[in-house]
Amino acid sequence: MKVSAKKSFSNGVILNNQEIEIADNKIISIKEISQHSTFDFECVSPGLVDLHINGGEEFHFTNKPTEETIHDIETAALKNGVTHTLPTLITSSFENINTGISAIKSYLKQNTNSGVLGMHLEGPFLNPVKRGAHLEKYLQKPSLNNLQNILKAAEDYIKIITIDPELFNDECLELLLNSNIQISAGHSNATFEEADRAFKKGIKLVTHLFNAMSAFGHREPGLVGATFLNPQVFAPIILDGVHVSYNSAKVALNEKREGLFLISDALFQNYKKKEFKWEEFDAVLKDNAYTNSEGNLAGAAISMKDAVKNAIKFLNIPLELALKMSTSTPASLIKSNRKFGKIELGYEAKLISFEGVFEKVNVII
């Protein structure tokens, strides 16, 4: 199969008049062709990558950690040009976490060409003060025993784990750092010194920058300040204008530059689910976000397609940078043998087409 496009976007670069040849779901050839050719598409890029997504159109992964939910998440995301996802399971019982891991394993074994990359485990080792909508009854203090149990069950299927580093002693933190899981600092009230120390030890990711973390202050820079001052740390942001103001996002872009990338943190996708309840966790869709009965944000409703368009419109950045923030940058953070997020030889051929400034977005493969 061959795909041709007037413009091909990959890793922040635009190439004109390209023909991409695909075999066995991989890119096997890329070449420039005549500008007078009849092109299949105006623009193509790698499919979008969402490393933080909680539900599909109907089901929520923590509430129902099953293959049916994973399928719902993947198919709902494809409607918005998202070809690679990390279904996210939030703070819950260890039994529920193990059930989610088992569902991911089974799903990927049966769907070998799936864009599901594994799982993002957000919790349960989080600070109650910054728990947000996470249920306090399931929050845990880390121990070697419970961490070893999670790692044993996870095999290679948990790709990111969000933790509060201030809760971890050196031994527990080293155990995670020596695993194949990307550690992300979030839901944390860490001081600047605590966060800086964790970053210097090897953590290089935070969870939804600004949200549920110690804020930047003029005397105590907090986790936000430590993120800004450690250039090796990557920071995802929910660019819906609700979780973070666009002006704050501009500051983050100025500070982090290529370390800033986009996520949805969607509780549900495509605005289908208006209300949701799981145990004491409740959420209502209002003003383009989900809020719980405590008044806390309970998850986003934005899609990655919307996030890209918001980045262009409100951050005043070019389309190629917005696409890099939603493809190759997040892809680079996943420890995996899979190659995705770029249009390059040997990479997965999960591509999207679009027109103009990211309009009429469709998945090609």
N, C-alpha and C positions, 0 to 999 in steps of 0.2 A: 504494500500500500504506500502511496505517495501523497503528501500534503504540501500544497504550495501556498505562500502568503506574501503579500506585498511588504508586510512588516512582521518580523519575528522578535519577540521580547524575551530576553534570557539574562538573568543575573545583572540587571541594571543596564544592559546594552540592547540597542535596536539594530537588527540586521535587515537590510532591504533585499527583496526579491529572492526569497529562499525556497528551496524544495527539500522537504524532509522525508526520508524513506524509512518505513517502519516494517519490522518483521518480528514475530514472536513477542509482541508488546514492547519492543525495544527500538530505540533510534539507531539505525545502522548506517545512515548516510545523511549528510547535510551539504548542500551545494547552492551556489548562487546561479540563478537562471536569468534569462533576458527580462528586462522590465516590460517588454511588450507581450509577455506570456499571458495566457488566460489563467488567472489565479483562482484557487479554490476559496480563499478567504482574504479579507482585508488585513486582519491581524491575528496572530496566534501567540500563545505563551504557554509555559507549563501550567498545569492546573494549580489552583490555589491550595495552600497547606494550612490547616487549622489545628493547632496543637492544644486547643482547650475548648471542648464542645461537650455539653452535658446531655443533650437529648435530641431526638428527631422531631418529627411533626406530631407524633402521638405518644411516644414512650420516653421515659427518663431513665438513664443508665443506672443510677444509684437505687432508684425505686424498683426497677425491674432489670437486673443485670443479666440479660439473656441475649442469645443470638438474634432473636426477633428485634430487640431494641437496637443492637449494633447495626443490623440491616436498615432499620428505620433512620438511624443517624446518617449512615453512609448515603442512602438514596436521597434523603432530604438535602444533604450537603451538595450532592451533585447538581441539584437544580440551580445552585448559585455558583457553579464553576469550581467547587471544592472537590478535588480528586484524592486528597490525602488527609486523613483525620486521625486524631487521638481521642477516642471516647473517654470522657473524664468521669471517674467515680470519686465522689466526695466523701468526707468523714462519715463513717458508718461502722458497723460491727466488723470484727475480723472475719466472721463467717460470710458476711456480705461481700467483703473485699475478695475473699477466696472464690466466691461464686462468680464475681465479675471477671477475675483472671481466667477461670475455667471457660467462661463463655467466649472470651477473646481468643483463647487457644483453639477452641473448637471451631469458631467462625473462620479463623485464618487457615486452618487445616482444610476446611471445606471450600474456601474461596481464595484460591492461591493467587489470583490476580487482583485481589481486593486492594483498595487504597487505604484501608485501615492499617495503621502502622504499629498498633499495640494499644497501650492504655496509659492514661495520665491519672495517677493516684494523688488526689488533692486532700491531704490529711492522712491519718487522724492526729498527727503530731503537730498540732497548731496551738497558738496562744488563745485562751478563752477571751481575752480582752479584744482581740482582733479576729474573732471567729466569723464575723459577718452573719450570714444566714446558716452557717454550719451548726448542727445540733450539738450543744455542749455536752450532753450525756455520753456521746461517743468519742469525745476528745481523749487522747491518751498521752502519757509521758513515754518517751522512747526508752526502750531497754534492749540489751543485746538479744534477749530471747524473742521479743516480738518482732524485732527487725530481721533476725535470722529466719523466722517463720515466714515473713512476707517475702524475703529474697528467695527462699527455697520454693515457695509456691509460684513466684513471678517468673522463674527461669529467665527468658529473654523478652517477656511480653510487657512488663511495665517499662515504659521508655522515659517517663518523667515522674518524679515524686515531689510534691510541694510539702515543705517542712518549715517549721520555725526554728532557725539555727540556734537561737538563744536557749532552747530547751535541751540541746544535745551536748553531751560531754565529748571529749576528743575521741574516745574509743567508739562510741556509737556513730559519730560523724565519719570517722575513717572507714567504718564498715560500709557505709553507703558510698563514700567516695571511691572505694575500691571495687564497687559493683559496676555493672554495665548500664546503670540508670543515671539519667541526667537529673541532678538535684537542683530544685528551684526553691528560693527563699520567698516565703509569703505567709499571709495571715500571721504576721509577726510584729511584736512591739520592741524589737531589738534596738538598742542604742547604736549610734554610729560605730562605736568601737567594736561592739559585738558583731555587727554586720560586716564591717571591714575585715575583721579577723576570719570570719567564715569565708569571705571571698578570697582572702589570701590563702586559705587552706585548700581552695579548689572549687567552691561553688561558683558557677558562672551564669546563673540564670535567676530571674525573679519571676513571681507570679503576679499578673495584672498590675503593672506599675501604678503606683499611687493608691490603689484600692487595697484596704485591709492590711496596711503596713504603717509603721511609724513614719510620720510626715517629716518633711524638711522644715527645720526651724533655724532661726538665726544663731541660737546658742547650742542646739542639739540637732544636727543634720539628719539623724535617724537613718532608717534603711533606704529611704529615697536618696539622701545625700551620699551614702556609701555607694549606691548604684551609680550615681553620676560620676563619682571620683574613681571608680574602678573600670577602666576602659575595656577590660576583658569580659565584663558582665553584660549579658544580653537582657533586654527588657521588652516584654510584650505589652501592648496597650489595647484597651477596649475603646475603639474610636467611634462611640455613638453620641457624644456630646452630653451624655447623662452620667456615665461612670467617671469621666474625666472631661474637664472643659477643653475646648480646642486650643485655647491659649496655653494651658498647662502642657498639652501635647506638643505644642510648638517649642516650649522650653525643653521638654524631654528630647525632641528631635535635635535641637541645637546641642544638647549635652551628650547624647548617646550616638548621634549620627547613624552609622551603619549598624549599631547595636540595638536599634529600636525596630520592632516588628509588630505585625498585626495579629490579633486573635479575635474570636467572636465571644467566647465564654457564654455561648447561647444556652439558656436553660431549655428552650425549645426553639425550633426553626420555623421560619416562614409564616409566623404570626397565626398559626393554626390553633394553638393551645392558649385559651384565655385565662384559665385558672388551674392550679395544681396543688395537690396536698399529698405529702408523704410523712406519716407519723406526725411530729410537731412542725415539720417544715411545710410552709404554705406560701403560695405566690400568686399574684394577680398581675396580668399584663395591663400596664397603664403607662401612657406617654412613652411608648417605645422601649420599655424595660419592665422587668418583673420585680415587684416589691412584696415583702412579707408583712405580716400583721404587726411586727415590731417596728416597721418603718424602714427596715434595712433593704438595700438592694439584694435581690435573691437570684440574680442572673440577668444576662443581657438577652435581647431579642434580635440584635443586629446580625446580618450575614457577613461573611467575608467579602462578598461582592460589594455590599454597602460600605464596608470599611475601606476598601480600595478607593471607591468614589469619594468618600469623606476625606481621605488623606489628600487626594488631589485638590478637592474644593477648599477645605478648611486649613490644611497645612501648606498649601501653595507649593506643592512639589510636583515634578513631572510624573507622567504615567509610568515610565520605566522604573522610577524609584519606588513608587507605590506597589508595583508588581514585585519588585525585589523583596520588599518588606513582607510580602505575603506568599512568596515561593521559595527562592533559594536561601534567604536568611533563616527562616524557621527550619527548613529542610536540613541545614548544616548542623543543627543542634541535636539531631536524632542519631544515636549510636546504632548503626545498622549497616548491613552489607548492601542494602538497597540503595540505588542511585536514583534520585528524583529531585524535582524542583528546578531543573535547568533543561534547556534544549541543547544537549551535547551527546556525542557518540556514546552508546552504551547505557544511556539513561532511560528510565521508564517513559514510554510514549503516551503518557496521560496528559493530553493537551486540551486547551480551550481555544475557541475562536471568539472574536468580538469585533465591534466596529467603533470608530470614533474614540471618544474618551470613555472607554469601557462600557459600551452599550451592546445590547443583544448578545449577552454572554452565553455560550453553549459549549458543552463538553464534546470534543471530537471523538475521543477514544476512552 
